Amino acid sequence: MKRISGTKVFHNSNPSISELREDLYYPHPLVQDIMWATLHKVVEPILMHWPGKRLREKALRTVMEHIHYEDENTRYICIGPVNKIINMLCCWVEDPNSEAFKLHLPRIHDYMWVAEDGMKMKGYNGSQCWDTSFAVQAIIATGFGEEYGSTLRKAHSFLTNTQVLDNCPGDLDFWYRHISKGAWPFSTADHGWPISDCTAEGLKAVLLLSKLPSEMVGNPLEAKRLYDAVNVLLSLQNSGGGFATYELSRSYPWLELINPAETFGDIYMYTYKIYPQIPVNHKALSLYSYVECSSAAIQALTAFKKLYPGHRKEEVERCIAKAAAFIESIQETDGSWLVLVILIFQTCSGTTNTFFYRLRFFFRYGSWAVCFTYGTWFGVLGLLAAGRNYNNSSSIRKACTFLLSKQVSSGGWGESYLSCQNKVYTNLEGNRSHVVNTAWAMLALIAAGQKNVLEPIVTETSYNIDTLISLHGLDHKGRQDSNHEY
């Protein structure tokens, strides 16, 4: 957007454009209104004349360098559909006949798909690697892996070919990039952006496959590539013990003042409790750590440690311990997990203060799915992998109590997406069950050994299995849930 605005590219308005502007426009906070007005009325005239004009030209060249770097390293897919289109437009503005613009065009199709109600643009170029990793884990968990040898062999081949084998070229600090060698992306090798939980789930899958006969699933991944994956995971742990997504948290809270995105709406953060378990190592730090990513990393590193106990043993164990402490520290009093942006402010004297701040971030519970059920499932599995259990962990006991308290009369669970909006657990309309929530809750409860602790749980769990099968469908193909809430 800076590139397009800075080069004064515009199109004559028409009724359709005017309607789109009115529909898409969202009122900015006062701070941004003042800042944008100042930039437009005061700074813009300066940048239109020497020496400001020279500075702008240099800045625009730098912006295009970063655009081309992103394009080339994602094979013109880009990290997501929004900057894909904007980057493509910038390449067209630079030169409509350029090779860069031509390479962009065919990759538009990576984001398009035709649904029952028309063509849509996806929020990513797919979830191929993520889905494959979980499919492998699910098949092997059934104990019938040998019956699906052909499927597992193909999945193993895909995961092998999808792992990122090299870091992005050049000085990573200059390009604001994190290491990626050894990581797994969310979608495809072409996309290539490293993600903490995708790397963790990919690592878990290939470790499971390595235990099966090579004549059935193919040769296991060589140890060096597994070490690279572990190296990426260890490098992605934030100072507070948790894991973010693509890279380490490295920004400052005040940057939210100039965040123009309206996607998640305005949220007022009046105060934050500072978790004593989380060390504060910076004067001002914004930590974007998630229970899901942290849990996945713990599970993967624990699985790796069992097969390769000597590799970076102390670092792996320290990482697991810190991540588990982080997960425990962000559990709510009712036993659920909220996934949040933790804002910590430390004065120069070293005193940690409560930080008052107005955010434009969506305060999310279970950030990557709906919502309390999902976050709690990951929280429980992460703590179990770290060595906790139902008997020695109050966090796991509270989590199980929370899940059981949300069971509906049909025997299943059904959480609405409105939980994200209301920040309170909200059932689906009519208190009906949902196959996805039911599966997540059951996976957490069974893993925690609930059926072995209290007799009533055995009955409930057995009833839930019948519920889950009925929701899945008699043809075993599953079905598109009618509420379209996922």
RODO-2510 file (C-alpha; in nm, 4 decimals, decimal comma):
residues 486
     n   res          X          Y          Z
     1     m     0,0000     0,0000     0,0000
     2     k     0,2900     0,2354     0,0710
     3     r     0,4293     0,1664    -0,2746
     4     i     0,0972     0,2313    -0,4476
     5     s     0,0197     0,5411    -0,2425
     6     g     0,3730     0,6764    -0,2743
     7     t     0,3670     0,6563    -0,6538
     8     k     0,0240     0,8270    -0,6683
     9     v    -0,1448     0,5483    -0,8603
    10     f    -0,5205     0,5899    -0,8671
    11     h    -0,8269     0,5009    -1,0695
    12     n    -1,1164     0,7300    -1,1418
    13     s    -1,3990     0,6613    -0,9031
    14     n    -1,7346     0,5235    -1,0122
    15     p    -2,0536     0,4228    -0,8273
    16     s    -1,9286     0,0687    -0,7649
    17     i    -1,5987     0,1898    -0,6179
    18     s    -1,7822     0,4425    -0,4006
    19     e    -2,0125     0,1713    -0,2664
    20     l    -1,7185    -0,0553    -0,1919
    21     r    -1,5377     0,2231    -0,0081
    22     e    -1,8414     0,2943     0,2055
    23     d    -1,8972    -0,0737     0,2749
    24     l    -1,5339    -0,1450     0,3637
    25     y    -1,4534     0,1733     0,5529
    26     y    -1,4241     0,1408     0,9287
    27     p    -1,3872     0,4468     1,1541
    28     h    -1,0316     0,4897     1,2791
    29     p    -0,9485     0,5736     1,6402
    30     l    -0,8752     0,9392     1,7130
    31     v    -0,4998     0,8800     1,7374
    32     q    -0,4918     0,7435     1,3835
    33     d    -0,7184     1,0163     1,2473
    34     i    -0,4821     1,2801     1,3859
    35     m    -0,1747     1,0985     1,2585
    36     w    -0,3105     1,0355     0,9072
    37     a    -0,4283     1,3973     0,8809
    38     t    -0,0845     1,5209     0,9879
    39     l     0,0881     1,2974     0,7361
    40     h    -0,1436     1,4120     0,4590
    41     k    -0,1422     1,7846     0,5343
    42     v     0,2110     1,8355     0,6675
    43     v     0,4438     1,5503     0,5742
    44     e     0,3083     1,4804     0,2247
    45     p     0,3917     1,8295     0,0850
    46     i     0,7467     1,7940     0,2177
    47     l     0,7904     1,4564     0,0501
    48     m     0,6749     1,6011    -0,2819
    49     h     0,9722     1,8394    -0,2982
    50     w     1,3483     1,8109    -0,2628
    51     p     1,5049     1,6776    -0,0414
    52     g     1,1952     1,4922     0,0810
    53     k     1,1280     1,3676    -0,2699
    54     r     1,4685     1,1979    -0,2825
    55     l     1,3986     1,0296     0,0498
    56     r     1,0620     0,9018    -0,0731
    57     e     1,2154     0,7634    -0,3923
    58     k     1,4737     0,5730    -0,1899
    59     a     1,2045     0,4414     0,0451
    60     l     0,9903     0,3229    -0,2467
    61     r     1,2856     0,1401    -0,3995
    62     t     1,3469    -0,0327    -0,0667
    63     v     0,9803    -0,1317    -0,0432
    64     m     0,9931    -0,2883    -0,3893
    65     e     1,3076    -0,4801    -0,2968
    66     h     1,1224    -0,6365    -0,0042
    67     i     0,8188    -0,7091    -0,2220
    68     h     1,0321    -0,8891    -0,4789
    69     y     1,2114    -1,0787    -0,2020
    70     e     0,8812    -1,2045    -0,0612
    71     d     0,7496    -1,2915    -0,4075
    72     e     1,0571    -1,4864    -0,5094
    73     n     1,0821    -1,6786    -0,1823
    74     t     0,7183    -1,7887    -0,1970
    75     r     0,7213    -1,8634    -0,5708
    76     y     0,4792    -1,5712    -0,6148
    77     i     0,2191    -1,7209    -0,3803
    78     c     0,3038    -1,4744    -0,0994
    79     i     0,2194    -1,5345     0,2641
    80     g    -0,1532    -1,4765     0,2118
    81     p    -0,4117    -1,3604    -0,0417
    82     v    -0,4246    -0,9944     0,0597
    83     n    -0,0574    -0,9162     0,0171
    84     k    -0,0521    -1,1499    -0,2847
    85     i    -0,2893    -0,9150    -0,4673
    86     i    -0,1196    -0,6002    -0,3382
    87     n     0,2270    -0,7289    -0,4310
    88     m     0,1021    -0,8204    -0,7768
    89     l    -0,0450    -0,4731    -0,8192
    90     c     0,2863    -0,3169    -0,7134
    91     c     0,4695    -0,5247    -0,9743
    92     w     0,2181    -0,4104    -1,2362
    93     v     0,2665    -0,0462    -1,1347
    94     e     0,6424    -0,0900    -1,1592
    95     d     0,6197    -0,2497    -1,5049
    96     p     0,3053    -0,4075    -1,6560
    97     n     0,5253    -0,6174    -1,8856
    98     s     0,7691    -0,7302    -1,6171
    99     e     0,8551    -1,0927    -1,5596
   100     a     0,7552    -1,0493    -1,1937
   101     f     0,3991    -0,9504    -1,2848
   102     k     0,3698    -1,2357    -1,5335
   103     l     0,4861    -1,4850    -1,2705
   104     h     0,2200    -1,3553    -1,0321
   105     l    -0,0734    -1,4235    -1,2635
   106     p    -0,0867    -1,8063    -1,2657
   107     r    -0,0529    -1,8218    -0,8874
   108     i    -0,3822    -1,6413    -0,8362
   109     h    -0,5433    -1,9808    -0,8879
   110     d    -0,3740    -2,1102    -0,5718
   111     y    -0,6221    -1,9021    -0,3737
   112     m    -0,9425    -1,9520    -0,5729
   113     w    -1,1977    -2,2267    -0,5247
   114     v    -1,5560    -2,2890    -0,6252
   115     a    -1,7965    -2,3729    -0,3433
   116     e    -2,1644    -2,4615    -0,3476
   117     d    -2,2518    -2,0931    -0,3397
   118     g    -1,9960    -1,9589    -0,5858
   119     m    -1,6299    -1,8748    -0,6295
   120     k    -1,4331    -1,7658    -0,3244
   121     m    -1,0826    -1,6658    -0,2297
   122     k    -0,9210    -1,8739     0,0428
   123     g    -0,7440    -1,7224     0,3405
   124     y    -0,4342    -1,9262     0,2537
   125     n    -0,3202    -2,1336    -0,0415
   126     g    -0,4391    -2,4446     0,1386
   127     s    -0,3734    -2,6524     0,4494
   128     q    -0,2132    -2,9480     0,2760
   129     c     0,0806    -3,0073     0,5097
   130     w    -0,1262    -2,9444     0,8228
   131     d    -0,3992    -3,1856     0,7123
   132     t    -0,1518    -3,4523     0,6051
   133     s     0,0321    -3,4411     0,9379
   134     f    -0,2881    -3,4934     1,1348
   135     a    -0,4152    -3,7589     0,8937
   136     v    -0,0956    -3,9594     0,9431
   137     q    -0,1230    -3,9312     1,3206
   138     a    -0,4903    -4,0328     1,3109
   139     i    -0,4341    -4,3388     1,0908
   140     i    -0,1431    -4,4638     1,2996
   141     a    -0,3378    -4,4028     1,6225
   142     t    -0,6040    -4,6505     1,5100
   143     g    -0,3554    -4,9359     1,5184
   144     f    -0,4497    -5,0304     1,1633
   145     g    -0,1600    -4,8538     0,9951
   146     e    -0,0571    -5,1632     0,8015
   147     e    -0,3941    -5,1679     0,6263
   148     y    -0,3240    -4,8201     0,4909
   149     g     0,0356    -4,8683     0,3861
   150     s    -0,0138    -4,7135     0,0429
   151     t    -0,1785    -4,4055     0,1913
   152     l     0,0917    -4,3633     0,4539
   153     r     0,3670    -4,4059     0,1940
   154     k     0,2212    -4,1257    -0,0175
   155     a     0,1766    -3,9060     0,2896
   156     h     0,5343    -3,9738     0,3950
   157     s     0,6565    -3,8753     0,0502
   158     f     0,4552    -3,5539     0,0643
   159     l     0,5870    -3,4578     0,4084
   160     t     0,9419    -3,5388     0,3003
   161     n     0,9088    -3,3161    -0,0058
   162     t     0,7320    -3,0372     0,1823
   163     q     0,9901    -2,9797     0,4540
   164     v     1,1796    -2,6543     0,3988
   165     l     1,5390    -2,7464     0,3176
   166     d     1,7069    -2,4054     0,3197
   167     n     1,6810    -2,0669     0,4830
   168     c     1,5791    -1,7715     0,2726
   169     p     1,8813    -1,6267     0,0909
   170     g     2,0788    -1,3249     0,2006
   171     d     2,1017    -1,1495     0,5348
   172     l     1,7938    -1,2656     0,7269
   173     d     1,8135    -0,9710     0,9669
   174     f     1,8108    -0,7257     0,6768
   175     w     1,5005    -0,8927     0,5325
   176     y     1,3361    -0,9314     0,8761
   177     r     1,3182    -1,3081     0,8420
   178     h     1,3589    -1,5982     1,0817
   179     i     1,5415    -1,9194     0,9983
   180     s     1,3295    -2,1706     0,8094
   181     k     1,5601    -2,4637     0,7315
   182     g     1,3983    -2,7781     0,8697
   183     a     1,0525    -2,6294     0,9214
   184     w     0,7222    -2,7422     0,7785
   185     p     0,4763    -2,4874     0,6363
   186     f     0,0996    -2,4852     0,6696
   187     s     0,0411    -2,5627     0,3042
   188     t     0,3068    -2,6416     0,0452
   189     a     0,6801    -2,6277    -0,0109
   190     d     0,6296    -2,3493    -0,2645
   191     h     0,4743    -2,1301     0,0040
   192     g     0,7535    -2,2178     0,2418
   193     w     0,6847    -1,9872     0,5375
   194     p     0,7930    -2,1715     0,8558
   195     i     0,5317    -2,2077     1,1304
   196     s     0,5918    -2,3399     1,4801
   197     d     0,2940    -2,5726     1,5200
   198     c     0,3052    -2,6905     1,1575
   199     t     0,6695    -2,7828     1,2116
   200     a     0,5741    -2,9600     1,5336
   201     e     0,2910    -3,1593     1,3763
   202     g     0,5043    -3,2462     1,0739
   203     l     0,7828    -3,3658     1,3015
   204     k     0,5384    -3,5758     1,5059
   205     a     0,4076    -3,7373     1,1876
   206     v     0,7463    -3,8304     1,0403
   207     l     0,8640    -3,9638     1,3776
   208     l     0,5602    -4,1919     1,3905
   209     l     0,6235    -4,3036     1,0333
   210     s     0,9857    -4,3828     1,1182
   211     k     0,8602    -4,6533     1,3556
   212     l     0,6820    -4,8390     1,0757
   213     p     0,8549    -5,0803     0,8340
   214     s     1,0358    -4,8923     0,5575
   215     e     0,9066    -5,1369     0,2966
   216     m     0,5575    -5,0163     0,3866
   217     v     0,5997    -4,6382     0,4231
   218     g     0,9374    -4,5687     0,2675
   219     n     1,2726    -4,4822     0,4193
   220     p     1,2609    -4,2668     0,7318
   221     l     1,3748    -3,9080     0,7187
   222     e     1,7457    -3,8847     0,7877
   223     a     1,8434    -3,7648     1,1345
   224     k     1,9996    -3,4423     1,0039
   225     r     1,6636    -3,3216     0,8765
   226     l     1,4986    -3,4072     1,2065
   227     y     1,7704    -3,2101     1,3857
   228     d     1,6980    -2,9135     1,1598
   229     a     1,3296    -2,9295     1,2558
   230     v     1,4190    -2,9353     1,6254
   231     n     1,6539    -2,6429     1,5729
   232     v     1,3714    -2,4365     1,4234
   233     l     1,1385    -2,5222     1,7115
   234     l     1,3956    -2,4308     1,9747
   235     s     1,4639    -2,1029     1,7970
   236     l     1,0948    -2,0078     1,7955
   237     q     1,0401    -2,0123     2,1717
   238     n     0,9686    -1,6685     2,3128
   239     s     1,1391    -1,5475     2,6284
   240     g     0,8183    -1,6104     2,8233
   241     g     0,8250    -1,9796     2,7346
   242     g     0,5439    -1,9788     2,4805
   243     f     0,5494    -2,0155     2,1047
   244     a     0,4168    -1,7740     1,8468
   245     t     0,3522    -1,8664     1,4840
   246     y     0,5947    -1,7593     1,2110
   247     e     0,8676    -1,5969     1,4121
   248     l     0,9714    -1,4686     1,7514
   249     s     0,7748    -1,1843     1,9028
   250     r     0,9844    -0,8742     1,8515
   251     s     0,7604    -0,5687     1,8329
   252     y     0,6464    -0,3115     2,0873
   253     p     0,2998    -0,2392     2,2275
   254     w     0,2941     0,1197     2,1018
   255     l     0,2944    -0,0065     1,7429
   256     e    -0,0711    -0,0995     1,7912
   257     l    -0,1478     0,2727     1,7922
   258     i    -0,0795     0,2812     1,4195
   259     n    -0,2290    -0,0571     1,3315
   260     p    -0,4885     0,0284     1,0634
   261     a    -0,6400    -0,3215     1,0392
   262     e    -1,0037    -0,3549     1,1373
   263     t    -1,0264    -0,7309     1,0930
   264     f    -1,0506    -0,8023     1,4630
   265     g    -1,2176    -0,4825     1,5796
   266     d    -1,1365    -0,2595     1,8762
   267     i    -1,0769    -0,4192     2,2120
   268     y    -1,0100    -0,2185     2,5250
   269     m    -0,7541    -0,3716     2,7565
   270     y    -0,7886    -0,1999     3,0895
   271     t    -0,5382    -0,4095     3,2787
   272     y    -0,3327    -0,7239     3,2540
   273     k    -0,2319    -0,9510     3,5323
   274     i     0,1380    -1,0180     3,5051
   275     y     0,2014    -1,3894     3,5329
   276     p     0,4862    -1,4490     3,7794
   277     q     0,5975    -1,7588     3,5889
   278     i     0,6848    -1,5513     3,2834
   279     p     1,0217    -1,3756     3,3041
   280     v     1,0451    -1,0219     3,1734
   281     n     1,3689    -0,9706     2,9859
   282     h     1,2940    -0,6539     2,7937
   283     k     1,1900    -0,3027     2,8847
   284     a     0,8854    -0,3287     2,6644
   285     l     0,7807    -0,6483     2,4992
   286     s     0,4725    -0,7724     2,3210
   287     l     0,4413    -1,1495     2,3425
   288     y     0,2133    -1,3208     2,0950
   289     s     0,2252    -1,6747     2,2264
   290     y    -0,0451    -1,9354     2,1836
   291     v    -0,1417    -2,2397     2,3854
   292     e    -0,1867    -2,4347     2,0604
   293     c     0,1604    -2,3611     1,9237
   294     s     0,3221    -2,4122     2,2640
   295     s     0,1437    -2,7444     2,3152
   296     a     0,2335    -2,8743     1,9691
   297     a     0,5991    -2,7851     2,0258
   298     i     0,6038    -2,9708     2,3590
   299     q     0,4462    -3,2803     2,2041
   300     a     0,6898    -3,2840     1,9125
   301     l     1,0002    -3,2290     2,1243
   302     t     0,8908    -3,4973     2,3710
   303     a     0,8392    -3,7463     2,0876
   304     f     1,1780    -3,6525     1,9415
   305     k     1,3525    -3,6870     2,2778
   306     k     1,2300    -4,0455     2,3150
   307     l     1,3898    -4,1481     1,9855
   308     y     1,6970    -3,9210     2,0000
   309     p     1,7639    -3,8720     2,3731
   310     g     2,1174    -3,7442     2,3276
   311     h     2,0557    -3,4615     2,0819
   312     r     2,0662    -3,1197     2,2561
   313     k     1,9167    -3,2888     2,5607
   314     e     1,9411    -2,9994     2,8051
   315     e     1,8064    -2,7448     2,5568
   316     v     1,5127    -2,9656     2,4635
   317     e     1,4237    -3,0367     2,8259
   318     r     1,4541    -2,6707     2,9214
   319     c     1,2348    -2,5706     2,6281
   320     i     0,9661    -2,8228     2,7259
   321     a     0,9698    -2,7129     3,0900
   322     k     0,9370    -2,3439     3,0027
   323     a     0,6581    -2,4068     2,7534
   324     a     0,4644    -2,6184     3,0043
   325     a     0,4997    -2,3461     3,2686
   326     f     0,3719    -2,0941     3,0152
   327     i     0,0657    -2,3072     2,9371
   328     e    -0,0113    -2,3431     3,3074
   329     s     0,0330    -1,9720     3,3644
   330     i    -0,2306    -1,8670     3,1115
   331     q    -0,5010    -2,1110     3,2190
   332     e    -0,8176    -1,9423     3,3378
   333     t    -0,9638    -2,0063     3,6811
   334     d    -1,2508    -2,2082     3,5307
   335     g    -1,0023    -2,4532     3,3770
   336     s    -1,0180    -2,3315     3,0173
   337     w    -0,7387    -2,1726     2,8201
   338     l    -0,7535    -1,8289     2,6755
   339     v    -0,5006    -1,7498     2,4102
   340     l    -0,4009    -1,3920     2,4477
   341     v    -0,1629    -1,1176     2,3686
   342     i     0,0382    -1,0633     2,6844
   343     l     0,1569    -0,7086     2,7221
   344     i     0,4395    -0,6598     2,9685
   345     f     0,5900    -0,3239     3,0498
   346     q     0,9053    -0,2883     3,2524
   347     t     1,0463     0,0437     3,3653
   348     c     1,4138     0,1271     3,3406
   349     s     1,4424     0,0577     3,7126
   350     g     1,3301    -0,2983     3,6485
   351     t     0,9906    -0,2647     3,8125
   352     t     0,7156    -0,4501     3,6314
   353     n     0,3966    -0,2467     3,6082
   354     t     0,0451    -0,3142     3,4970
   355     f     0,0172    -0,1805     3,1459
   356     f    -0,2893     0,0191     3,0390
   357     y    -0,3373     0,0024     2,6683
   358     r    -0,5936     0,0312     2,3941
   359     l    -0,5573    -0,2493     2,1434
   360     r    -0,6897    -0,3239     1,8010
   361     f    -0,6456    -0,6963     1,8502
   362     f    -0,9105    -0,9597     1,8880
   363     f    -0,8767    -1,1045     2,2368
   364     r    -0,9073    -1,4681     2,1405
   365     y    -0,9740    -1,7873     2,3299
   366     g    -0,8241    -2,0724     2,1335
   367     s    -0,6873    -1,8549     1,8594
   368     w    -0,6843    -2,0955     1,5700
   369     a    -1,0238    -2,2621     1,5983
   370     v    -1,3483    -2,2524     1,7941
   371     c    -1,2506    -2,1925     2,0671
   372     f    -1,2471    -2,2864     2,4371
   373     t    -1,2809    -2,6528     2,3404
   374     y    -0,9908    -2,6302     2,0976
   375     g    -0,7626    -2,4372     2,3311
   376     t    -0,8376    -2,6711     2,6214
   377     w    -0,7685    -2,9793     2,4097
   378     f    -0,4247    -2,8451     2,3221
   379     g    -0,3598    -2,7296     2,6773
   380     v    -0,4285    -3,0753     2,8189
   381     l    -0,2216    -3,2586     2,5565
   382     g     0,0711    -3,0230     2,6014
   383     l     0,0829    -3,0694     2,9774
   384     l     0,0475    -3,4467     2,9456
   385     a     0,3398    -3,4557     2,7020
   386     a     0,5452    -3,2508     2,9481
   387     g     0,4991    -3,5176     3,2156
   388     r     0,1930    -3,3928     3,4010
   389     n    -0,1057    -3,6180     3,4612
   390     y    -0,4534    -3,6002     3,6081
   391     n    -0,3310    -3,6913     3,9568
   392     n    -0,0371    -3,4533     3,9871
   393     s    -0,1645    -3,1562     3,7856
   394     s    -0,4397    -2,9286     3,9092
   395     s    -0,4375    -2,7650     3,5652
   396     i    -0,5375    -3,0897     3,3958
   397     r    -0,8034    -3,1637     3,6577
   398     k    -0,9546    -2,8180     3,6172
   399     a    -0,9467    -2,8527     3,2387
   400     c    -1,1346    -3,1827     3,2516
   401     t    -1,3906    -3,0367     3,4906
   402     f    -1,4393    -2,7458     3,2524
   403     l    -1,4943    -2,9716     2,9520
   404     l    -1,7393    -3,1951     3,1357
   405     s    -1,9353    -2,8911     3,2493
   406     k    -1,9969    -2,8009     2,8838
   407     q    -2,1329    -3,1401     2,7772
   408     v    -2,4852    -3,1089     2,6351
   409     s    -2,7776    -3,3440     2,6890
   410     s    -2,7110    -3,5430     2,3696
   411     g    -2,3767    -3,6511     2,5133
   412     g    -2,1608    -3,4391     2,2871
   413     w    -2,0234    -3,0876     2,2793
   414     g    -2,1288    -2,8006     2,0582
   415     e    -1,9464    -2,4695     2,0879
   416     s    -2,0466    -2,1732     1,8744
   417     y    -1,8062    -1,9366     1,7033
   418     l    -1,9782    -1,6711     1,9148
   419     s    -1,7489    -1,7800     2,1976
   420     c    -1,4760    -1,5869     2,0164
   421     q    -1,6927    -1,2788     1,9896
   422     n    -1,8491    -1,2928     2,3374
   423     k    -1,5352    -1,4214     2,5124
   424     v    -1,7621    -1,6532     2,7077
   425     y    -1,8271    -2,0182     2,6246
   426     t    -2,1378    -2,0160     2,4059
   427     n    -2,3289    -2,3260     2,2984
   428     l    -2,4646    -2,3728     1,9494
   429     e    -2,8247    -2,2709     1,9024
   430     g    -3,0547    -2,5315     2,0525
   431     n    -2,7679    -2,6789     2,2582
   432     r    -2,6962    -2,9246     1,9786
   433     s    -2,3777    -3,1269     1,9445
   434     h    -2,1093    -3,0653     1,6850
   435     v    -1,8875    -3,3453     1,5603
   436     v    -1,5695    -3,1353     1,5762
   437     n    -1,6151    -3,0057     1,9307
   438     t    -1,7216    -3,3503     2,0480
   439     a    -1,4062    -3,5043     1,9018
   440     w    -1,1783    -3,2411     2,0580
   441     a    -1,3358    -3,2747     2,4021
   442     m    -1,3224    -3,6548     2,3909
   443     l    -0,9598    -3,6572     2,2795
   444     a    -0,8673    -3,4359     2,5744
   445     l    -1,0667    -3,6372     2,8295
   446     i    -0,9470    -3,9767     2,7089
   447     a    -0,5844    -3,8603     2,6967
   448     a    -0,6172    -3,7316     3,0535
   449     g    -0,7352    -4,0747     3,1677
   450     q    -1,0692    -3,9526     3,2913
   451     k    -1,2424    -4,2839     3,2333
   452     n    -1,0007    -4,4436     3,4785
   453     v    -1,0592    -4,1871     3,7512
   454     l    -1,4348    -4,1537     3,7959
   455     e    -1,6895    -4,4222     3,7104
   456     p    -1,9500    -4,1765     3,5725
   457     i    -1,7017    -4,0650     3,3116
   458     v    -1,6867    -4,4146     3,1650
   459     t    -2,0581    -4,4096     3,0950
   460     e    -2,0469    -4,0597     2,9510
   461     t    -1,7480    -4,1360     2,7290
   462     s    -1,9116    -4,4499     2,5919
   463     y    -2,2284    -4,2555     2,5168
   464     n    -2,0232    -3,9860     2,3474
   465     i    -1,8698    -4,2403     2,1097
   466     d    -2,2202    -4,3318     1,9903
   467     t    -2,2954    -3,9617     1,9517
   468     l    -1,9763    -3,9058     1,7541
   469     i    -2,0502    -4,1963     1,5195
   470     s    -2,4028    -4,0685     1,4546
   471     l    -2,2706    -3,7200     1,3805
   472     h    -2,0100    -3,8665     1,1461
   473     g    -2,2700    -4,0396     0,9289
   474     l    -2,3434    -4,3979     0,8365
   475     d    -2,1429    -4,3751     0,5141
   476     h    -1,8310    -4,2892     0,7202
   477     k    -1,7617    -3,9897     0,4958
   478     g    -1,8574    -3,7259     0,7478
   479     r    -2,0727    -3,4352     0,6458
   480     q    -2,0695    -3,0607     0,6068
   481     d    -2,2221    -2,9314     0,9273
   482     s    -2,5236    -2,7196     0,8522
   483     n    -2,4330    -2,4373     1,0871
   484     h    -2,1227    -2,3384     0,8834
   485     e    -1,9464    -2,2266     1,1972
   486     y    -1,6018    -2,3665     1,1260
***
